[in-house]
Amino acid sequence: MPNAHPTLPLSAVAMEPSSPLSNPNPFAAAASFLRHHLSRLGSDLSAGVDHGRRLVRAVASPPPFAATSVGALAPEPALAEGKRAFDLALSPDYVAKTLAGTAVYTVSNSNNEFVLISDPNNSLRSLGILCFRQEDAQTLLAQVQLRQPILGKGARVVPITLDQVYMLKVEGIAFRFLPDPLQIKNALALKSLDVSRGFDGVPVFQSDLLVVKKKNKRYCPIYFQKEDIERELLKVSKASRASGFSQNIMVGSLEDVLKKMEINDKNSGWDDLIFIPPGKSYTEHINKILIFHSLKRGRCSDGDEADWNAAAAAAAEADAAGRGATGEEDRCWVWRRGVPCAAAAAASQEVSNSSCSANSSTIEPPKDKLLGGLLSPAFDEASCLSRYQSALFRKSSNHTPSSHLVEKLRSYEALHKICGPNTELYNKTIEQLKSNHSMEPMECNYVVWMPSDGLGNRIISITSAFLYALLNNKVLLLYLPEDMGDLFCEPFPETTWVLPSDFPIRNIKWVYSFEKDPNRYGDLLKRKVLRNDMNSRNISGPLPAYLYLHLIHTTDDFDKMFYCKESQLLLQKFPWLLLRSNQYFAPALFLIPEYEKELSLLFPERTTIFHHLGRYLFHPSNTVWGYITRYYEAYLADAKERLGMQIRTFGQVDLDSHSSYIINCAVTEKLLPNIDLKDPVLPTFSGVKPKAVLVTSLSSGYFERLRDMYYEHATTTGEVIGVYQPSHEEQQHTEKLSHNMKAFAEIYLLSLSDALITSRFSTFGYVAQGLGGLRPWILIRPNNKNVCLHSMTMEPCFHFPPSHDCNARRKVDIGSVVPYLRHCEDFRNGIKLFY
């Protein structure tokens, strides 16, 4: 390989239209085809498609998939023979390796088959859409599920890497790649082209400042995102910051680069290219490849993906520290830091036992800001700082969301995007609502949540309503009064969950009088206006335009018919369900046979429902996040351990005796050390971090007694205890936004604790324990031996569940129907999920 190259590949890539004499490109008519044939995929998807005028060349009939048509068109027959798209100078394997690690997304059915669309321009070919953005694939999936429910049932978004796509053969199936529209815009801006002209290809970016040499190999990184290359330039070049990024960034198209690679051989410079996956740095990606191939050659025993990721992170850290990763010594350093030490020592003689001792520890992996895939990466971080920063403030969860839940959430986000407020489909359903009657469900169907009682009750009932919407393919919208106006960030990308102010049911503003609504479900059953066995054959007239579901603690037995299977079949016929609740009714959904299988797939660990959905839905607004982070850094960050105390009393209690009881619980359970009443000058250990106690209560009395106790007396262990309380409002003022902001901030601070003490029956504590994934010590005395009770789960309690067995049609003990649904530890009448 030459030591220097006069030009970089992208500087030689022509961005001219394809010649009419050249071989026909199967992607040449992508934009016109997609405008014509996929116009119903939604305006957002179409807009992204229009940017991709000629898309990446990739055609396929892969072994794991079969062709399944969307719409009324039947599958097209495959061509008789398959062949490679190109005869390569560089081998196909070589080019494919440069593309490794970059994923695109498509839709497959329940049999793991591609969902295809017949090509209107070629009756012998079917087409599949491959999206560079996962959210575009989710939009496609949502449209499939809306337009073709049978085909869409069980369909899901699946990733496939570009190297896999590249190695596929042409057998009557071609793929249209859908680029990221933001990168199309970036490319046009860099080339000073009119946006209306579009861009000829999938844009890629390169800079001569980022060429790197490792292991006697020259790498020219190619980026799919302009933001990634700008971030790299910030690290390596002061000159680039002075002269402007655009002077150092070259733009090309992916298919043109691949063509150049296909017609050139080794040592031409084109074999130096390596494509960097979106969101990755070139150091991280290149070192991952180096370590992967070292491991594959047997230099280290079987390592898993986590080992490679950790090793790559260590290599990136080494480069950042100026050590580099080009020599053998540095590679051994990577192995020592990134791969379990014993495995590295056993696999390589170059890593000695003296330099890789048993006391060595693996480098802690980077915090998972997406929470195991729970969160979508499709947000602007600045708009909601807490969404991705929260992982820095709490320990990693021991509970990983299921892949089915992650897929369901991405699918829901796409549905919400096309059905959310002020979209075409939303407006269409609003017109039906204004007509004051309904005959059948619409393309988009809604659950409108209405508030009741305090913030804790609101959060647990929103979570339940979202789960219900998720199970029924409905869209959740929230009526948010002014006292909730700036509490939470939007949880779904590129849309809102806030009900518009012009919603036609005007009296929704007076939620507390809604129990007398003429469309209250329980009353309609009671008056026999509705029957749960109604269907298209025995309905004599139009149904109400909406139903009001009254699911607060004062519901009667007719309202609680909501939890019966027959009721759910009827409720599915209504496009609009208005739901008011102050309860965590999610556990009762397990009693409905229709949902049982899906719930088991979504939550293999039944006791993680609120933990996962709460962390997915409730991200403090930037204002509230400011409260949280400032208080945490000032009082809690340096503590060796944090104990949260959530104290709520119902009715009159004696402050002295109740304080003593709480302290007794903490000391008996070894959550706090005892004090020495005889020797006030016991030594403390200098240099040891204190243990912090965070007290949340409407009263300041509990905080003052605990603070004075550890201020006036030494501990028997020599520990120093700091006691803190952010606020004491004395009375609950749910009607005030400022009060709710402080309340949510304190809930969140409690959730950052290492251990938690909570009050019985308190939804405030339920939310804190669920967000933190904590099993709290509950302030109840279970027997004569125990002062307080360590809860078996972190799930909230459903305080007022139904007591009617829908099948037996009689009252039953609902806490004994199934073994995993039992009475709550802190409220005997309630039920909660157990293991």
Buried (B, 14 or more C-beta within 10 A) or exposed (E): EEEEBEEBBBEBBEBEEBEEEEEEBBBBBBBEBBEEBBEEBBEBBBEBBBBBBBBBBBBBBBEEBBBBBBBEBEBBEBBEEBEEBBEBBBEBEEBBBBBBBBBBBBBBBEEEBBBBBBBEEBEEBBBBBBBBBBBBBBBBBBBBBBBBEEBBEEBBBBEBBBBBBBBBBBBBBBBBBBBBBBBBBBBBEBBEBEEEEBBBBBBBBBBBBBBBEBBEBBBBBBBBBBBBBBEBBEEBBEEBEEEEBBEBBBBBBBBBBBBBBBBBEEEBBBBBBBBBBBEBBBBBBBBBBBBBEBBEEEBBBEBEEEBBBBBBBBBBBBBEEEBBBBEEEBBBBBBBBBBBBEBBBBBBEBBEEEEBEEEBEBBEEEBBBBBBBBBBBBBEEEEBBBBBBBBEBBEBBEBBBBEBBBBBBBBBBBBBBBBBBEBEBBEBBBEBBEEEEBBEBBBBBBBBBBBBBBBBBBBBBBBBBBBBBBBBBBBBBBBBBEBBEBBBBBBBBBBBBBBEEEBEBEEBEEBEEBBEBEBBBBBBBBEEEBEBEBEEEEBEEEBBBBBBBBBBEEBEEBBBBBBBBBBBBBBBBBBBBBBBBBBBBBBBBBBBEEBEEBBEEBBBBBBBBBBBBBBBBBBBBBEBBBBBBEBBEEBBEEBEBBBBBBBBBEEEEEBEEBBEBBBEBBBBBEBBBBBBEEEEEBEEEEEEEBBBBBBBBBBBBBBBBBBEBBEEBBBBBEBBBBBBBBBBBEEBBBEBBEBBBBBBBBBBBBBBBBBBBBBBBBBBBBBBBBBBBBBBBBBBEEEEEBBBBEBEBBBBBBBBBBBBBBEEEEEBEBBEBEEBBBBBBBBEBBBBBBE
